[in-house]
Structures are given as structure tokens and as C-alpha cells.
Amino acid sequence: FSHWKFYDWLKEYIQDIAQNDKTKFFEFVRQNINEYSISILNLIVFGFLVNPKVYKSKILILLLRKNFLKDFRLDALMSYNVNELIEKTYSYLTKNHKEKLNKAILLSESEKLSKEENKDWKGSKIYGLLSSIPNNERIDFPEVQKKYLELKRKFGKLQKEKPTKKSASFVGPPLPQIAYEKMNFKQW
């Protein structure tokens, strides 16, 4: 679809300015970091992934934004990208920043999944996020490591696969149009 081609071009453009024109990229981030559009937030994340060490302070602002870690999981690509962003940024953060991010991750479970009928999925979001923290970093925080191991026992080994782009196609009616025109009420 042409909209995916345009989005891919836009993604490449954002990554290029994130790499070569940090001032322009910072302005883009400043103007859009409080957006709720998953497409725009994904573009910001794609830019951050170019050089997480340079953008770590802005990355932390995004990740600690109110409800961000609760809400972004609505989109598979955004979920994958945020997990990758955490994985690539975590080691550059100070201990204080890691503690803040850990707390945000541990509190990121949606209330909707906390109900009894969804108990089988409870913790899956947190598990995905905790899995993004490098193992050698996670063990420095006993509460985080304990929760990770608990969820690993519950959900098993996490498979990190980049989601594919969604596509749609049209499936026509099972009968030719003329057949429908000749049907009576009972045949319908």
C-alpha cells in the first residue's frame, strides 16, 4: 500500500535527521513528544534508535511520560520498538534513572488486565518490558529480577520477533451478483 511506502520514507527521513541534524531532530521531538498518535511516536522512537546514547535524556522523558508504558502496547510495532529502545538505552542510564524506569515498568500493567477474567494475561506487558532490560543490568535490581523470573516461569521464554506490516485484501461474495437478485426471502 502507498501509505506504508510513504511512512517508510518518512521513517528513513527522521532517522537521517536524527543521525545528521540533531538540532532539527530535537525540534521534531520537542514538538511531538506529547502526541498520542502511535505513528508519530513510532517515528520519534525510530529516530532515538539511531543513537540511544546521545538521546538518552529525551528517551527517558518519553518512557516516563504518564501512562506511556501502559498505552503504547496497543500497537505491535510500537511495542516492539519500545522494547528495543529500552534494551539499547538502559546501559547508558544512571542508576537513579534506571530505578525510575524500573518503577514505571513495574507499574505499567493496565487496569483492564487486572480483572479476574484476564488473569492468564496479567503480567505479560511487564514481562515484555522486563525482558528488554539486559540480563547483566537486571540482576542489579533484586525486585526487578524477582518479578522477571516470576513472569518467566508463568509465560515461558519470550520470542522477540519484529511484527510484519498488516495488509488487507478484498474477498468477494460466494455467489455471483445475479444469483442474489433471483433469491427469495427463504433462500437468503
Secondary structure, DSSP 8 states (H G I E B T S, - for coil): -HHHHHHHHHHHHHHHHHHH-HHHHHHHHHHHTT---HHHHHHHHHHHHH-HHHHHHHHHHHHTSTTHHHHGGGSHHHHHHHHHHHHHHGGGS-HHHHHHHHHHHHT---GGGGSGGGTTTTTHHHHHHHHHS-HHHHTTSHHHHHHHHHHHHHH-S----------------SS-HHHHHH--TTT-
